[in-house]
């Protein structure tokens, strides 16, 4: 069985490398060619430091490809628990499968949670680095055994949809790394040549690799529909006995319409026609399979007037655009209601790009949003382990007014010198310094190679 799997890994790796990695090459912006995942060197470093690593992320984003690349470079095989026969064999004797030569590589481990107990037993005897790399399409923290089994012994790496720098094949450190390194955002200032239509195309396409390999239009739309059905029918149902399966797509659509906004479960439940407790449980399931993510409130110790409710975002802007029916052509009509939805989509897209770049950073980074009781808000806050803070405000328009800096001013008044950098991202062309050192940057600074 293992020798057969080794052949499968090589075949899958060769195929998936063409589908998971790539650069924009076609006229419609679909993926062609090859490009390396920015997470690959991070994984290599962590493997030298940590006894167990979990690659966590949505289906089809490239976790199996990362495992396959690692298997090829080390001469190992991948134990694929997505395969029913392999899954049955592993479930029958998990100890045998985790006792192999280091590192043991296991894909879709969440199908056999008993593996975690077997790995714990092994690590109780030997905690040397590089023993296990697991990949899964369900959030590690949501698995029943996960909370107690490997706490303190596992390092979790998020494998998210492709970032624009990966899609373009851009070299060099991205903007977020420059800011986390303490660089002045003014140093990143360059004039943008990205058109409004190009922004709309990138933002509505998102970063799901397989979708990006399809041309815009019906083919890509079919993929999104099939993808969501697969995740709901397989992954969600496997996690929990869902009595109202038909409510999940409806709930996801409502959450998509509220992406980038404070999550009010009572209002969501009313919109869907569910009990509040059921809406909360189903929302957690959608979060567990990486369709949505909660951005926690940040700075709650800065005063009683700081809001404590999280925001909700779709994990992929392409999925969100498909759920809302937003296309570049529809956005170009300038319909007011469409532009309102597009504004939320731009925020979700930009937040996702920043979080992807932060996930490649080797140090701990706390993330959240800042909002006061008087609606002064900052869309995204990053906090380094030394307590310094980077603030991002995101605007879909081509102008930045003084009123757009209200949230940053409120945050600066509370943090003082702890606010290391403040950046407003917008879809205009000019880059310039605004009041008190706030940098106004074109949105494409997130994927433009930095000086």
Buried (B, 14 or more C-beta within 10 A) or exposed (E): EEEEBBEBBBEBBEEBBBBBBBBBEEEEBBBEEEBEBBBBEBBEEBBEEBBBBBBBBBBBBBBBBBBBBBBBEBEBBBBBBBBEEBBEBBBEEBBEBBEBEBBBBBBBBBBBBBBBBBBBBBBEEEEEBBBBBBBBBBBBEBBEEBEEBBEEBBBBBBBBBBBBBBBBBBEEBBBBBBBBEEBBBEEBBBEBEBEEEBBBBBBBBBBBBBBBBBEBEEEBBEBBEEBBEEBBEBBBBEBEEBEEEEBBBBBBBBBBBBBBBBBEBEBBBEBBEBEEEBBBEBBBBBBBBBBBBBBBBBBEEBEEEBBEBBBBBBBBBBBBBBBBEBBBEBBEEEEEEBEEBBBBBBBBBBBBBBBBBBBBBEEEBBBBBBBBEEEBBBBBBBBBEEEBBBBBBBBBEEEBEEEBBBBBBBBBEBBEEEBBBBBBBBBBEBBEEBEEEBBBBBBBBBBBEBE
